[in-house]
Structures are given as structure tokens and as C-alpha cells.
Amino acid sequence: MSTARVFLLAPSLARLIEKEREGRLVRQGYFPDRADRSTHVRLEEETGRLVLVSNHSNGPVEDATDIPHSQAEALLELAAGPVEYLEVSLAIGSQTAMLCRVLTPGSLNLLTVPFEHGKRARKFRPLAWFGPEVTEDPAYQLRSIALAGLPSEPEVEITDAALNSLLDALEGRFGAHQPQATAPQPIAPSKPAEAEDEVNPDDLNIEDSVIRELARSLSPRKS
């Protein structure tokens, strides 16, 4: 049975991945849940889909139907909770991870690593550039974010080991030498943050300086 593990990611590292990998903009609108099912609409470029998730004893079953772009747009306007994000695919060795850069209703960066079997998911050890794991916290699911708002986001530390580990992954140099995270503990379920949080300008300056230094390190050197 397929499963996935989800981790927070530092904003500056997410920006670096976005810079190096092509992403796609996705808009989704969620409708209020019912006891037996949930519904949402997804619009990716010109492709619209209506997704029905039915709850069964052996787990949720998803049924998606393609719909015209105009109908998807209309349903997005009627949805109870919208969410907009940039989806970026990234290879991590033999795994393919998916970065979700949430843009609306606020900023949040989530890294999802899917697995075909639960045993492989349990054995997987997060790398040094992964943030805290939020797999078991429903507040970090897109449906919860759309309907209830953003959860509080803990500060994700950036270290030299994390930067070098991510650069190795971006350059395809993944192997046993990859530094692993020091066993980050899953964070406790969070309550939605306030609608408007104060942003420290100094934090933005630090983040931008880190990105510029990383960009220079990746740029070809002139002879």
C-alpha cells in the first residue's frame, strides 16, 4: 500500500529548489466535508479536474473526472476554501520528492516523499536539509490549510550540512555520503496561525542574502 512522509522545508531552501527546477502552478478549491466523502476541484494550467474522495473501511478512494477549464474556474469561485501552490518535482536518489510551495492563503513549504510500501517509508531516513516531519499532523494537509488556514510554522534551522546536502541532491550526487538529519522529531499538531503575522524585515534580508550566495555558488565560473 502506497504511503508518504511529509516534512517542512526552510523558505530559503525551497526558493533554491524552485530556482533550479521547473515547477507548475496549481489551484485547488475545497468544499465542506461530509461524513462519507469530500470534494475538491483542481486547476493546473488548462487542465481542470473534479475530485471525489470516498471514505471506505479500508481507506479513502479517490475518483477524479476531467472537466472544462471554464467549469473548473466557476467551481473554484464557489469553493469554501481555496489554496494555491507551486508544485516542484525533485529526484532524491531513486525517490522522487514533491515540493509544495503554498502561496495562498499564506506562505508554507512542504516536502512530500512518496513510497510504494509502508516498510520503505518507515526505513527512510530524512536528509540534513529536511525540516521537522509533519506527516501525522492533519493541520498541514492542503484541505485543512484551505478550510482552516495556515498552521503555526516552527523555525527551520539552516546549517552548512543542510545546504551542502541539498546542493548534492540538486546536482544528482546522492549516495551513502549524503548527511542525514539528526532525527528530527514530528512536531505536535498545530493550531491555525493568525490571519496576519508580523514579518521581521531582518529575517527577509538574511534569507535573501543566503539565496544570493547559493546562486553565486551554482553559477559557472568565468575563466
N, C-alpha and C positions, 0 to 999 in steps of 0.2 A: 504493500500500500504506500502510495507516494505521500511525502510529508515535506515540511520546510522549516527552516530555522530563520529567525528574523533578528537583526542587530541594528542598533543605532549607529550612525556614522557622523563624524565631525564635519561641520559645514565646509571647512576649507578642503578636506579630502574629497568630499562629494563634488566640489567645484572642479577639482583637478581631474577626477574621473570624467565629468561632463566635458571638460576641455579636450580630453584625449579620445573620447569615444562618442560616436554619434548617437543621439537619443531621439525619442519621439514624444510628442505632447499628447497626453490622454486626458479626456474629461469624462467624469462619471457622475451620475446623479442617482441618489438612493431614495427609495420610497419607504415609508414606515413598515417595520417588520410585522408579520403576522405569525401566529403560533406554528403554522405548518410550512410557511415559506417566506422568502424575501425576494425583492425585485430591485434591479437597478438597470440603468441604461449606460452604455459606454460609447464614446465617440472618439475615434482615433483617426486623424486626418479626415478622409472622406468616408470612412467605414463606420457604420452605426450598428450596434448590437443591443438587443434587449435580452437580459439575463435573468432567468428564474432559478432560484436555488431552493429546492425542496428538502425538508428535513425528514430523514428516514432513520430507522433504528440503527442501521449500520453506517450512518454518517450522511452528510449533505450531498445531494446530487444536483449538479449544475446543468441547465439546459439553456443554450444560447441560440438566438434567432437573428439573422441579419435583417436590418431594416433600412429604409432610405435615409439619407443624410438629413433631409428636412424633418422627418418624423423624429429622429434622434434629437435634433435641436429643440423641437417642440417639447419632447418629454423631459429634456434637461431643464427647461424653464419651469416645468411643473413639479420637479423633484423636490422632496423635503430637505435634502441635504446634498449640496454639490461638493465635489473635490476635483482639483486639477493638479496634475503632476507630470513631471518629466521622467520617462522610463528609459534607463540606460543599461544595456547588457554588457557584462564583463566576465571574461574567462578567468577562472582560478584553477589552474591545472586542468584536470578533467571535468571540473564542475563549471557550470555557467550560473553566475550570480546575477541578480537583477537589482539595480539601484533605483529607488523610487524617491525622487526629489519633489516632495509635496510643495506646491506653490499656493494653493487655496484649499482651505480657509486660512492658512498660515504656512510658515516655513518649518519643514521637518525632513530629515534624511534617513531613509530606511534601506537596509541591505538584506535581501531575501536570498537564501541559498536553498534550492530545492533538492530533494533526494527521492530516488525511486523506492527505497526501503527505509523503514524506521531504524534499523540496525546501523546503517551507514550514517544516518543523521545523528544518532547518539555517539558514534565514534568520532565524528568530525570535530576537530579542534580549531576554534577560531584563530585567525591570524592576528598579528600585532596591531594592524590598523583597524580591526573591528572594534566597535564600541560595545556598550552593555547589551546583553541579549534581552529581547522583549517578546520572544515567541509566545509566552504564556499570558501576556498581558493584553486583553481584548481592547484596551483603550488605544492601542497602536494599530488596530486594523482599520483599513480605509473606510469601512462602513461606519465604525464608531467615530472616526475623525470627521466624516461628513455630517453625521447626525448630531454628535455631541460636542464637537470642537476638538482642538488640539489638546493632548495631554501635556503635563509638565515635562519638559525635556531636561534631563540631567546633563551637566557639563561633561563633555567627552574630551579626555586628555589627549594631546598630540605629542608624541615623542619622536626622537630620531629613528628609533627602531620601527615605529609605525610608518613614518614617511618612506624609509628605505624598503620596507616590506611592500608597500603599495606600489612604489616605483618598479620593483621587481615583477609584481603581478602585471602591471601595465606593459612592461617590456617582454612579457612571456617567460620570464626566468623564475619559474615556480618549481620548487622541489623540496627536498628534505632540509635544505639550508634556510628555508623561509622561517623567520622568527615567529613564534606563536604568542598569542596574548597570554597574560598572566591570569588565567582562569577568571575572566570577568563574570561576576555573579548576576543572574537575572534580576532586574530591578522590580520593586514592588509595584502592583497596579497603581496607576496614577489617576488623579482627578483632572478634568479639563482645566487648562490654564485660563487666565482672564483673557477677554477678547483683545485687549491691547496691552502688551507688555512693553516696559521701557527698555530701550536698546542703548547700551553704552557705546558711544562713538569710538572710544579707545579700543574696544573689542573688535569693531569692524576694521579699524586701521591695522591691528595686529593680524587679523585674518587675511586682509588684502596683501600685506607685506609677505606673509608666508606663501601665498599663491604666486606672487611675482617671483620670489626666489625659486620656487619649484619650476615655474615656467622657464626661467633662465637656465636652470639646470638641465631641462629637457631639450632646449633649443640647440641645433647643431653649431659647433664652434667654428668660427671663421679661421681659416689658415693664414 
